Amino acid sequence: MEYRELSVLGAWEITTKHFGDDRGLFLEVFKDAPFAAAVGHEFSLAQVNCSVSAAGALRGIHFADVPPGQAKYVTCVKGAVLDVVVDIRVGSPTFGRWDSVLLDDVDRKAVYLAEGLGHAFLSLEDGSTVMYLCSTPYAPGREHGVHPLDQAIGIDWPLVGRDGAPLTIQLSPKDEAAPTLAEARDAGGLPTADAVAEYVEQLGRRLR
């Protein structure tokens, strides 16, 4: 596996190695030692989620309160999605910055995003199936969102799908009603860079 840190600190693109023959394909999606060496702490698995999305389904931008937050290790096992990480940490030098990775069933890359970061993805094909490992269980009272079409963030969402056909963006009612990044910040609803850094440092000390 190869790890490349994205322009949003605390997020990595993971390139997997594939071993195939006429029977099919094998790859390691996650491996603890390379992960800990790249990221600086172990991944504590508490929940595994699977979502299946129609072309144009846009999920996010989602995040959880810190501590403990919710780190995610994301891959697309079928179809294709544009996976996006957003820096929503108030006080971070890259606050509001986003970066993206194409996750699909060809390159079979993965994305890791640490606690305190926002996450979203757009399905580029009907039936796109995303699996994500989560460091903490789902807790409705700690889960929040920022509107994925917030112009101040300016995510460059694709206009066409994997087959070249135009995409019609579909949001859940909850995501449609989400505040902008500025509104969430002004309401005090975003994690702070200091709180996230302190919590992640605690995770690193456990490894050492």
N, C-alpha and C positions, 0 to 999 in steps of 0.2 A: 504494500500500500504506500501511496505517496500523499503527504499532507501539504497543502498550500494554504497559508493564512490569507483570508480575504481582506479587502480594504476596510472592512468593519472589524475592529479588533475584538477577538473572542469568537470568531467564526472561521471555519476551515472548510475547504473543498478536499474531499478524499477521492483519489483515483485508485480504483481496484485493479487487481491483476486477474485475468481470465485464463482458464485452462479448458480447452474444448477439443472435441473429436467428433466423429460422425454420430455419436450418441447424444451429444448436446454440450452443455457448458457447466463449469463449476467455478465459483469464486467465493472468497471470504468477504462478507459484507462488513463485519466488525471484528476487530481483534484487540484485546485489552492492552497488551504491551506496547504496540506501536502507537495506540491512542494516547496512553499516558505519557510516552516519551515526547510526543508532539505537543500535547495540550498542557501537560504539567500536573495533571491529576487523573485519578481513575474515574471511570464513568459508573455511577451507581444507578442500576436499572431498577425502576419501580413500576413501569407500565409500558406496554407496547400498543400503539394505535395503528389502525388501518383505515384509510379513506379511499373510496372509489368515486371518481368525479367525471361528469360529462365535460365535453369540450367547452371551454369558456367559463367553467366554474372557478371562481376566485375566492380563496379562503384566506382570511387574515385581514389585517396584521394583528397577530395574537401575541400576548405576553402574560407573564404571571408575576405577582408581587415577590419582591426580594427583601429578606430571605423568606423561604428557601428558593424561590424562583422555579423555573423548569427548563433545564437544558434538554436539547433535542438532537438526535442523530437520525437524519432523514435520508431515505432512498426511495426511488420509484421502481417497482418491480414489474410494472406493465404500463405501456403507454409512455407519455412524456409530460413533464411539467416544468415551468420556469419557477425555480425555488429562490425566494428573496429573503435576505436578512436585513433588518433595519436597526440602526443604532438609536435607541429611544432613551438612553441613559442621560439624564439631566446632568450637565457638568462635564460630559465627555467631550474631548476635542473634536470628535467626529459625530457629534449629535446631529441626527437627521440624515446622515449618510446611509445609502443602501448599496448592496452588492447582490449579484445573482449568479446562479449556476443552473445550467440545463441538466435536469435529472431525467434519464430515460432508460429504456430496456435494451439499449445498444452499448453505450459507454458504461452504464451502470455505476456512475459516480454516486457519492454521498455528500451530505453537508452536515457539519456539526455546528451548532450555535449554543454558546454558553448562556448561563442565567443572565437575565436582564436585557436580552435582545428581543426584538420583534421578529416574527416569522410569518410569511405568507407564501402562497404559491398559486399559480394559474395553470389549470389543466389545458393541455394542447391537443388532447385527443379523447374521444369518448372512452370511458372505462379506465382512464388512467388511475393506477393503484399505487398509493403512497403508503409506505410503512415508516413509522418513526418511533424510536426508542426514547422514552422519557425518564428523566432523573427523579421525578416526583409524580405521585398520582394526580389525576384531574381533581381539582378543588374549585367548584363553581364560584365561591366567594373571593377567590384570589385571581381569577382569570379575567383578563380585560382585552380591549382592542383599540386600534387606531384605524381610521378609514384608509383602505388600501389605494383609493384614488385621490388622496390628499395631494393637491397640486404643489404644496410647499415641499413635500418629499420628492415628488416627481418621478415615481417609478416608471420606467419605460416598458410598460406591459406590451407583449406582442399583439398585433392586430389580426394575425392569421394563425391557424392551427398547423399541426404537423402535416396535414394533407394539402396545405395551401389555401384552404377555404377560410373566409372571414370568420372571426370569432365574435360571438355575442357574450359580453361579460355578464355573469350571473353572480349576485351576492346574496347571502342569507339576510333575513331581516335584521338580525343582530349586527352583522358587519355593515349593513347599509346605514344603521343608526349610530355607528361608532363615531367618536369625536375626531377632529383633526389632531395632528400632533401638537399644535400650539394650544388647542383647547384642553387636551389632556394634561399638558405641562402646567398650564395656568390653574387647572383644578387640583394640582398636586397629585395626580394619579399615576405618574411615571416613576420608575425606579431611578435612584441617583447613582452616578458613577462611583461615588465613594462607598455607598452601601454594597454595590455589586463587587467592587474590588476587594473589600474586606471579606465578603463571603467566599469569593473564589480563592483568596489567599488561605482561608481556613481549609478549603478542600485540598490545596496544595500541601499544606502542613501534614494532613493525614497521610498523604503518599510518602512523604519523607520520614 
